[in-house]
Amino acid sequence: MRFGVIGVGNMGYPMLCGAVKTFGAENVSFTCIGDAERKRAESTGASAVADNMTLAKNSDILLLAIKPYVYATVLEELKTAVKPGTIVISVAAGITVDFVKTALEQKVRVIRIMPNTPAMVGEGMTAVTYDPNSTFTDEEKQLFDGFFNSFGSYVVLPENLQDAAIPASGSSSAFVYVMIEAMADAAVACGIPRDTAYKMTAQTVLGAAKMVLETGEHPGKLKDNVCTPGGTTIAGIRAMEQSGFRSAVMEACIATYDKVKSMQK
C-alpha cells in the first residue's frame, strides 16, 4: 500500500518514520513547505512530492499532519484528487471523522488519531478512532497496529472520547515537562548542577511511569511504597497537597479539554 504524508513537522516526522518502518521507504511519499523539513524527511528514504494533489492521487493511505485551522482548505484542495476507498488518517484536535468525510464527499475511510510529541523518541501515546461507518479488513488493521506501535503505544477509543484524549496524553506531555523543570530547579537550588539535575529528574519521571505501566499497581499504592512514616517523602507529599499540586494538574487538563470544545463552536 502506498502511504502519503502531508506535513512532516514535529508530529508528522515521527509518523513518517513509522510509515517507512511499516510500509517500506519505497512506498512512502510526502509533501512539506520548508526545505529543512524536506531534507530531514528525505533522509528516511521517503520521496518528496511536488504538491498535495499529486500525493493524494498516488496514495492508498493519506496522513494529514497539519494544523486544524488549515484542514478545510487542504481538504477542499484534495477533494477531486483522492481515490474512492482511500484511508485518510486525520491528526488534528477537534476535526471529526464526519468533517473529513463530508469535505471529501464520502469517498474515503477515516481514522482519527491524537498522538503526542514523545513519538519523536518512539514513546508516543496515540488515541485511535476507526470510522465506525466504514469497513477495515483484518489485514489493514494488522498493518495499522504495526504503524501505531512504531512510534509508541496506542489505545482505540470511540470518537466521543477523542477530545478527552488531548488532556490525557496529547497536551499533557507539556505539563510533565513543566514538572521536570520545576524539580530540576529545586535540585539546582539545593546545589546540584543544572545538567545533572535535568538528567536525574527526567530519569525519575521515566522510571516512575514505567513502574505504573509494568507493575499494574495503582499510582497511589506506588506512592505509598515510597513514603516512610515520618520520613522525607511524606513531608514532600504534604507540601504538594498544601500547594494544591493535585488540583492544579486536574485543572490544567480540564482547561485543555474546555479549549478543545470551544474550538469546535
C-alpha positions, 0 to 999 in steps of 0.5 A: 500500500502506498502511504502519503504524508502531508506535513512532516513537522514535529508530529508528522516526522515521527509518523513518517518514520513509522510509515517507512518502518511499516510500509517500506521507504519505497512506498512512502511519499510526502509533501512539506513547505520548508526545505529543512523539513524536506531534507530531514524527511528525505533522509528516511528514504521517503520521496518528496512530492511536488504538491498535495494533489499529486500525493493524494492521487498516488496514495492508498493511505493519506496522513494529514499532519497539519494544523486544524485551522488549515484542514478545510482548505487542504481538504477542499484542495484534495477533494477531486484528487483522492481515490474512492476507498482511500484511508485518510488518517486525520491528526488534528484536535477537534476535526471529526471523522464526519468533517473529513468525510463530508469535505471529501464527499464520502469517498474515503475511510477515516481514522482519527488519531491524537498522538503526542510529541514523545513519538519523536523518541518512539514513546508516543501515546496515540488515541485511535478512532476507526470510522465506525461507518466504514469497513477495515479488513483484518489485514489493514488493521494488522498493518495499522497496529504495526504503524501505531506501535512504531512510534509508541503505544496506542489505545482505540477509543470511540470518537466521543472520547477523542477530545478527552484524549488531548488532556490525557496524553496529547497536551499533557506531555507539556505539563510533565515537562513543566514538572521536570523543570520545576524539580530540576530547579529545586535540585539546582537550588539545593546545589546540584548542577543544572545538567545533572539535575535535568538528567536525574529528574527526567530519569525519575519521571521515566522510571516512575511511569514505567513502574505504573505501566509494568507493575499494574499497581495503582499510582497511589499504592506506588506512592505509598511504597515510597513514603516512610512514616515520618520520613522525607517523602511524606513531608514532600507529599504534604507540601504538594497537597498544601500547594494544591499540586493535585488540583492544579494538574486536574485543572490544567487538563480540564482547561485543555479539554474546555479549549478543545470544545470551544474550538469546535463552536 
